[in-house]
């Protein structure tokens, strides 16, 4: 295999017309240049240069190799530039997995931040509830819900983003709708609307909290997503209890009241592949997630239509604020 460094030196000698001139251009000694050219001739088994006056000129084989070297060095330069772009995040690919309520509220800010800073980046998004068991199928970063103190598998690092407490969403005419907070036990005899078909961490958190309050919810109807469950509440079918982030924009005729004693709360993390954690796009994406989770950037509306907020909804502090469970700068499914 040809030594690319020697090809560069040989090409400089051909362009300069002498070993001494090439040495001056490259910052080498004439002896070092001669040694590299001699080694290249030994590698190729060809006579590449011949004396010409006080300098040298390429032989026919040398001219042909110099022409090939031009193409090789040009492609190598392109590859080096491409690597520099990858290192700086100006091109390449970033994969992001997320769950639904985060996608609606947080991803617009994250995507706009990353694409503005790295316009050549290919950004691939995937709605995913669970982290794949096969590490090869995992995203560069994934926003997930997991137990408190979660630690990611080897090769990945979990960063805490937010403790997201739950709220009870009720019809505005419900007797408890005017309360500042509702104890979970007070909802034991109510008709509940299930909102988590995936049966992930979010639902388990809620059921464990209800169990701690001494009851199991009586689900009247099962919905597969938060918007549908909220629509059922608006229709008077029952109430639902869900994380505050999923109740940022409630439908007309409903109110959200913090659920307490005990307060269910889901823990949101971003899990990052260690192999890409140092790259500028990943760092920018993690920073943007932290900003929006901390409430430093307004979350996007959950629906495209403008929604008239009720007085109760306006009084709910945003998730991550000092009035909710405190967010600590620190993975797996759920909405």
C-alpha positions in Angstrom: 0.0 0.0 0.0 1.3 3.4 -1.0 2.2 5.9 1.7 0.1 9.0 1.2 2.6 11.2 3.0 5.3 10.1 0.5 2.9 10.7 -2.4 2.4 14.3 -1.1 6.2 14.9 -1.0 6.7 13.3 -4.4 4.0 15.5 -5.9 5.7 18.6 -4.4 9.0 17.6 -6.0 7.4 17.2 -9.4 5.6 20.6 -9.0 8.7 22.3 -7.7 11.2 20.9 -10.2 13.8 20.1 -7.5 14.3 18.4 -4.2 15.7 21.5 -2.6 12.7 23.6 -3.7 10.2 21.0 -2.5 12.1 20.9 0.8 11.8 24.6 1.2 8.1 24.6 0.4 7.4 21.8 2.8 9.6 22.9 5.6 11.7 19.7 5.4 15.4 19.2 4.8 16.5 18.2 1.3 17.9 14.9 2.8 14.4 14.1 4.3 12.7 14.7 0.9 15.2 12.6 -0.9 14.7 9.7 1.6 10.9 9.8 1.1 11.2 9.8 -2.7 13.7 6.9 -2.6 11.3 5.0 -0.3 8.4 5.7 -2.6 10.4 4.4 -5.6 11.2 1.3 -3.6 7.6 0.8 -2.7 6.4 1.1 -6.3 9.4 -0.6 -7.9 9.6 2.3 -10.4 12.1 5.0 -11.3 10.0 8.1 -10.8 12.5 10.9 -11.1 15.5 11.6 -13.4 18.1 14.3 -13.1 17.6 17.3 -15.3 20.2 20.1 -15.1 20.3 21.3 -11.5 16.9 19.8 -10.7 14.9 16.7 -11.5 12.0 15.9 -13.8 9.5 13.0 -13.6 10.0 9.9 -15.8 7.1 8.7 -17.8 6.1 6.5 -14.9 6.6 9.4 -12.6 4.3 11.7 -14.7 1.6 9.0 -14.7 1.9 8.5 -10.9 1.9 12.3 -10.3 -1.4 12.6 -12.3 -2.9 9.8 -10.2 -1.6 11.4 -7.1 -3.5 14.6 -7.9 -6.8 12.7 -7.9 -5.9 10.8 -4.7 -4.8 13.8 -2.8 -7.9 15.8 -3.9 -10.2 13.0 -2.7 -8.2 12.8 0.5 -8.6 16.5 1.0 -12.4 16.2 0.5 -12.5 13.3 3.0 -10.5 15.3 5.6 -12.9 18.2 5.1 -15.9 15.9 5.5 -14.4 14.5 8.7 -13.9 18.0 10.0 -17.6 18.7 9.1 -18.7 15.6 11.0 -16.6 16.6 14.0 -18.1 20.1 14.1 -21.7 18.9 13.3 -22.0 20.6 10.0 -23.1 17.4 8.3 -23.9 13.8 9.2 -27.0 12.3 10.9 -28.6 12.6 14.3 -31.3 10.2 15.5 -33.7 11.2 18.2 -36.4 9.0 19.8 -39.1 10.5 22.0 -42.5 9.8 23.6 -45.7 11.6 22.5 -46.2 14.4 25.1 -42.6 15.4 24.9 -42.7 15.4 21.1 -45.6 17.8 21.2 -44.3 20.1 23.9 -40.5 20.0 23.7 -39.3 18.7 20.3 -40.2 21.8 18.2 -37.7 23.9 20.3 -35.1 21.1 20.1 -35.4 20.5 16.4 -35.4 24.2 15.5 -32.3 24.8 17.7 -30.4 21.9 16.1 -31.4 22.6 12.5 -30.6 26.3 12.8 -27.1 25.7 14.1 -26.4 22.7 11.9 -28.3 23.1 8.6 -26.4 20.3 6.9 -27.4 17.8 9.5 -29.8 15.0 8.7 -32.2 14.8 11.7 -34.2 11.5 12.1 -37.0 11.5 14.6 -38.8 8.4 15.9 -41.8 8.1 18.2 -40.9 5.2 20.5 -42.2 4.2 23.9 -39.5 1.6 24.8 -35.7 1.5 24.5 -34.8 -1.4 22.2 -32.9 -4.3 23.8 -30.5 -4.3 20.9 -28.0 -1.4 21.4 -27.5 -1.2 17.6 -31.2 -0.2 17.2 -31.1 2.6 19.7 -31.1 6.3 18.8 -28.2 8.7 19.4 -30.4 10.2 22.1 -33.8 9.2 23.5 -36.2 11.0 25.8 -37.7 8.4 28.2 -39.5 7.9 31.5 -37.9 5.6 34.1 -37.6 5.0 37.8 -35.8 7.5 40.0 -32.1 7.0 40.0 -32.2 5.2 36.7 -28.8 4.3 35.2 -28.5 3.5 31.5 -26.8 0.4 30.0 -23.1 0.4 29.3 -22.3 2.7 26.4 -25.1 5.1 27.3 -25.6 7.8 29.9 -28.9 9.0 31.4 -29.3 12.7 32.2 -32.2 13.8 34.4 -34.5 16.4 32.8 -37.6 16.8 34.9 -39.8 15.4 37.6 -43.3 15.7 36.1 -46.1 15.6 38.8 -49.6 14.5 37.8 -52.8 16.4 37.7 -56.5 15.3 37.8 -58.4 16.6 34.8 -62.1 16.9 35.5 -65.2 18.4 33.8 -65.5 22.1 34.8 -68.8 21.3 36.6 -67.4 18.6 38.8 -67.7 19.3 42.5 -63.9 19.1 43.0 -63.1 21.3 40.0 -62.7 24.5 42.1 -60.2 23.0 44.5 -56.5 24.0 44.7 -55.5 20.4 45.0 -57.2 17.0 45.3 -56.1 14.1 47.4 -55.9 10.9 45.3 -58.1 9.1 47.9 -61.0 11.5 47.1 -61.1 10.1 43.6 -61.5 6.5 44.6 -65.2 6.3 43.8 -65.1 8.3 40.6 -65.4 7.0 37.0 -61.9 7.0 35.5 -60.7 7.3 31.9 -57.6 5.3 31.3 -55.1 7.2 29.1 -52.0 4.9 28.7 -52.5 1.9 26.4 -48.8 1.2 26.5 -49.0 0.3 30.2 -45.6 1.9 30.7 -44.0 3.7 33.6 -46.5 6.6 33.5 -49.4 4.2 34.2 -47.4 2.2 36.8 -46.5 5.3 38.6 -50.2 6.3 38.8 -51.4 2.8 39.9 -48.7 2.6 42.6 -49.8 6.0 44.0 -53.4 5.0 44.0 -52.5 1.8 45.7 -50.7 3.9 48.4 -53.9 5.9 48.8 -55.8 2.6 49.4 -57.7 2.0 46.2 -57.5 0.9 42.5 -59.0 3.2 39.9 -62.3 2.1 38.4 -61.6 2.7 34.7 -64.9 3.2 32.8 -63.3 3.6 29.4 -59.8 3.0 27.9 -58.2 5.6 25.6 -54.9 5.0 23.8 -53.6 8.6 24.1 -53.8 11.7 26.2 -55.8 13.9 23.7 -58.5 11.2 23.4 -58.7 10.8 27.2 -59.0 14.5 27.6 -61.8 14.6 25.0 -63.7 11.9 27.0 -63.4 14.1 30.1 -64.7 17.1 28.2 -67.7 14.9 27.2 -68.5 14.1 30.8 -67.6 10.4 30.6 -65.2 10.6 33.6 -62.0 12.0 34.9 -58.4 11.2 34.1 -55.1 11.7 35.9 -52.0 12.3 33.8 -48.6 14.1 34.0 -48.7 17.9 34.0 -46.8 18.0 30.7 -49.6 16.1 29.0 -52.1 18.7 30.4 -50.5 21.8 29.1 -53.5 22.7 27.0 -56.8 21.3 28.1 -60.0 21.2 26.0 -62.7 23.7 26.9 -64.9 22.6 29.7 -62.2 20.9 31.7 -59.9 21.9 34.5 -56.7 20.5 35.9 -56.1 20.2 39.6 -52.8 18.9 41.2 -53.1 15.4 42.7 -51.5 15.1 46.1 -51.0 12.8 49.1 -49.4 10.9 47.5 -48.4 12.9 44.4 -47.6 10.7 41.5 -44.7 11.9 39.4 -42.9 10.6 36.4 -39.1 11.0 36.0 -38.0 12.1 32.5 -34.5 11.5 31.3 -32.6 11.9 28.1 -30.4 8.8 27.3 -27.3 9.6 25.1 -25.0 7.2 23.4 -21.5 7.8 24.8 -19.9 7.4 21.4 -21.6 10.6 20.1 -22.1 12.5 23.4 -19.1 14.9 22.6 -20.4 16.0 19.2 -21.7 19.5 18.8 -25.2 18.5 17.5 -25.8 16.1 20.5 -24.6 18.7 23.0 -26.9 21.3 21.4 -29.9 18.9 21.5 -29.3 18.0 25.2 -28.8 21.7 26.1 -32.1 22.5 24.3 -33.9 19.7 26.1 -32.6 21.0 29.4 -33.7 24.6 28.6 -37.3 23.6 27.7 -37.6 21.2 30.6 -36.5 23.9 33.0 -39.1 26.2 31.7 -36.6 28.6 30.2 -38.2 28.2 26.8 -42.0 28.1 26.3 -43.3 24.6 25.4 -45.1 24.3 22.1 -48.9 24.1 22.1 -50.2 20.5 22.1 -52.7 21.4 19.3 -52.4 23.6 16.3 -55.7 25.4 17.2 -55.7 28.1 19.7 -57.3 26.9 23.0 -59.0 29.1 25.4 -57.5 28.3 28.8 -59.7 28.1 31.9 -58.9 30.1 35.0 -57.9 26.9 36.7 -55.5 25.9 34.0 -53.9 29.3 34.1 -53.2 28.8 37.8 -51.4 25.6 37.3 -47.6 26.2 37.5 -45.6 24.9 34.6 -43.9 21.6 34.9 -40.4 22.1 36.3 -41.3 25.3 38.1 -40.6 25.9 41.8 -44.3 25.2 42.5 -44.2 21.7 41.1 -41.9 19.0 42.2 -38.4 20.5 41.9 -36.4 19.6 38.8 -32.9 18.3 39.5 -30.2 18.6 36.9 -29.3 14.9 36.5 -34.6 6.4 30.8 -37.7 4.1 29.3 -41.1 4.4 28.0 -44.4 6.2 28.3 -46.3 9.0 27.0 
